[in-house]
Every structure is written in structure tokens, then in C-alpha cells.
Amino acid sequence: MIDYIEKVATAWFVGFFPLAEIYIAVPLAMALGLDSLSSVLWPVFGNFSPVLLIEFLYEQLLRFPRIRRLFKRLRSERVIRYLDRWGGWFVFIMTPWTGVWAMAITLKFLGMKRRPLLVTTFISILIYAVLLLVLVDVGVDWFTSKNGD
């Protein structure tokens, strides 16, 4: 049980860590010997945790009137309308490419609402994690079958 917890904690942390994120966390979890579900679940949870943290810290910063005014000046009504209309697709496509930390911070400061940010980021991370799992699994199977012949 301790061994499993160590592997899960490693997969979670690598998913949480900027620059590594989901692209390293899922293959690492597989290499550690975690089952497919755990190889997706824990890295996804680790990669989604910064979004929750950024959301919480952003709300805490808004408690200060001076900071709230500053954030309000940084926003553009045009950008907010764009985010309301297309922001979910933008998050879905760009999160794996830019990283969840950069995406969440940028979109919070630009004014994206909480629910669309959380939902689309989670779905994006989950889909890319499953895709990575499948691609690594297929690649390992292909490589072992070619070298086994």
C-alpha cells in the first residue's frame, strides 16, 4: 500500500509541477507500474489542482479594493465577449500546448468566468491524458512486437 501511495504521489506531483504537467506525468505513472485508471486519474488530478489553486488565490486577491480596480482596468469588454463565446474552445485546445498554469492565470486576469474555465480545463486535461495513455500504450506495444520478432 505504501508503494502505491508513493507512486500516486509522484504522478500527482509531476502533473502539478509546471513544465512537466500531463505530458510527463502520464508516461511516468505508466512507467512506475500504475494501472491505466491510476495512470490517468492521479496526473489529471495533479494537473487540475493548479487551476483550483489559481481560482482560489484570484478570489482572495479580489478582496483588496486596489487590486480589484487594477484587474478591472486590465480587462477589455471585447475580450470578455470573446471569452464568453469562444473561451471554452480556446481553453480546450490551448491548455495542453501552453500549460495549465499559464492558461488559468491568463484567463482569470482576462475575465473568464469560473465555471467555463474549470469545466473546459478539466475536460481538456482528461482527454489529453487518455490520449497520451493510449498513444504510449500503443507505442510500447508496437515497439515490443517489432523487437520481439
C-alpha positions in Angstrom: 0.0 0.0 0.0 2.9 2.4 0.8 4.4 1.6 -2.6 1.1 2.6 -4.3 0.8 5.8 -2.4 4.4 6.8 -3.3 3.7 6.1 -7.0 0.4 8.1 -6.8 2.1 11.0 -5.0 4.8 11.1 -7.6 2.3 11.0 -10.5 0.3 13.8 -8.8 3.3 16.0 -8.2 4.7 15.7 -11.7 1.2 16.6 -13.0 1.1 19.6 -10.7 4.6 20.8 -11.5 4.8 23.5 -14.2 6.7 22.4 -17.3 6.2 18.7 -16.7 2.5 18.7 -16.4 0.4 16.0 -18.1 2.9 15.1 -20.8 5.4 13.7 -18.4 3.1 12.6 -15.6 1.0 10.1 -17.6 4.0 8.2 -19.1 5.8 8.4 -15.8 2.8 6.9 -14.0 2.7 4.1 -16.5 6.5 3.5 -16.1 6.0 3.4 -12.4 3.7 0.4 -12.9 0.4 2.1 -12.1 -2.7 0.6 -13.8 -4.4 2.5 -16.6 -7.0 4.2 -14.5 -4.5 5.4 -11.9 -2.1 6.5 -14.7 -4.8 8.9 -15.9 -6.6 9.8 -12.6 -3.7 11.0 -10.5 -1.8 13.0 -13.2 -5.1 14.6 -14.2 -5.9 15.5 -10.6 -2.4 16.9 -10.2 -2.6 18.9 -13.4 -6.1 20.2 -12.5 -5.0 21.3 -8.9 -3.3 24.5 -10.1 -6.5 25.6 -11.7 -8.3 25.3 -8.4 -5.4 27.0 -6.6 -5.3 29.9 -9.1 -9.1 30.3 -8.8 -8.9 30.4 -5.0 -6.0 32.8 -4.9 -7.6 35.1 -7.6 -10.7 35.3 -5.5 -8.6 36.1 -2.4 -6.8 38.9 -4.3 -10.1 40.4 -5.3 -10.8 41.1 -1.6 -8.4 44.0 -1.8 -10.1 47.1 -3.5 -6.9 48.4 -5.0 -6.1 45.1 -6.7 -9.7 44.6 -7.8 -9.6 48.1 -9.6 -6.3 47.2 -11.2 -7.7 43.9 -12.5 -10.8 45.6 -13.8 -8.6 48.1 -15.8 -6.8 45.2 -17.4 -9.9 43.7 -18.8 -11.5 44.6 -22.1 -15.2 44.2 -22.8 -14.3 42.9 -26.3 -12.1 40.2 -24.8 -14.7 39.2 -22.2 -17.3 38.8 -25.0 -14.8 36.7 -27.0 -14.2 34.5 -23.9 -17.9 34.2 -23.2 -18.5 33.0 -26.8 -15.3 31.1 -27.7 -13.3 30.8 -24.5 -14.3 27.2 -23.8 -13.0 26.0 -27.1 -9.9 28.1 -26.7 -9.2 26.6 -23.3 -9.9 23.1 -24.6 -7.4 23.4 -27.5 -4.7 25.5 -26.0 -4.4 24.2 -22.4 -2.2 21.2 -23.4 0.0 23.5 -25.6 0.5 26.4 -23.2 0.3 24.6 -19.9 -2.4 24.7 -17.3 -0.6 27.3 -15.1 -0.2 29.9 -17.9 -3.7 29.3 -19.2 -5.5 29.6 -15.9 -3.6 32.7 -14.8 -4.1 34.5 -18.1 -7.7 33.7 -18.5 -8.6 34.6 -14.9 -6.9 38.0 -15.4 -8.7 38.5 -18.7 -12.0 37.8 -17.0 -13.1 34.3 -17.9 -15.9 33.1 -15.6 -15.2 30.3 -13.1 -17.4 27.6 -14.3 -16.4 27.6 -18.0 -12.7 27.7 -17.0 -12.9 24.8 -14.6 -15.1 22.6 -16.8 -13.2 23.1 -20.0 -9.8 22.9 -18.4 -10.7 19.6 -16.7 -12.2 18.1 -19.8 -9.2 19.1 -21.8 -6.7 17.7 -19.4 -8.7 14.4 -19.1 -9.0 13.9 -22.9 -5.3 14.6 -23.4 -4.3 12.3 -20.6 -6.4 9.5 -22.0 -5.0 10.2 -25.5 -1.4 10.1 -24.0 -2.1 6.8 -22.3 -3.4 5.2 -25.5 -0.5 6.6 -27.6 2.1 5.4 -25.1 0.5 2.0 -24.7 0.2 1.6 -28.5 3.8 2.8 -29.0 5.1 0.4 -26.3 3.1 -2.5 -27.8 4.4 -1.7 -31.3 8.0 -1.4 -30.1 7.9 -4.6 -28.2 6.3 -6.5 -31.0 8.9 -5.2 -33.5 11.8 -6.1 -31.3 10.3 -9.4 -30.2 10.2 -10.8 -33.7 
